[in-house]
Amino acid sequence: MSTPDTRKGTSKGWHRARISVLVVAIGISVLSFLLVVAAWQNDSTITSDEGTATAEVLSAGKLRSAVSFVTPDGITHNPQLGVLYPTNLIAGQRIDVEYSRADPDLVRVSGRNAKVAIIPAASVIVGTWLVAGPTLYLLRRRENSGE
């Protein structure tokens, strides 16, 4: 039979676990939101001093695609972080890009913007809470039952 002190200690453990799950879920949600905010900020920077060019896709991936393009001053740019919104690109493809003239390493595929980041970020947030919600519920039940 558990003594009151033992049950109190176990209850504290479940409470800590619940707080941990809550902190992680909130952290993931905030980071996903900030990702969208950063995408909007990048778009704003590009739009405020926009240059356009035709770029060659050097490598294509789901999360990062490398491109190379020449600005009107004759300088070739190969942005270290790749192009923003790189989905459905193929290596060797020639694409139109928009870049910030003040920072040519900030470049996006022409016609795409931060709106494409909303659905993936929202999916991460929803998925996080679909896991965290029931977990929090179960932890609270255990905490209240004194297991």
Secondary structure, DSSP 8 states (H G I E B T S, - for coil): ---HHHHHHHHHHHHHHHHHHHHHHHHHHHHHHHHHHHHHHHHHHHHHTEEEEEEEEEE--SS--EEEEE-TTS-EE--TT--BS-TT--TT-EEEEEEETTEEEEEEETT--THHHHHHHHHHHHHHHHHHHHHHHHHHHHHHHT-
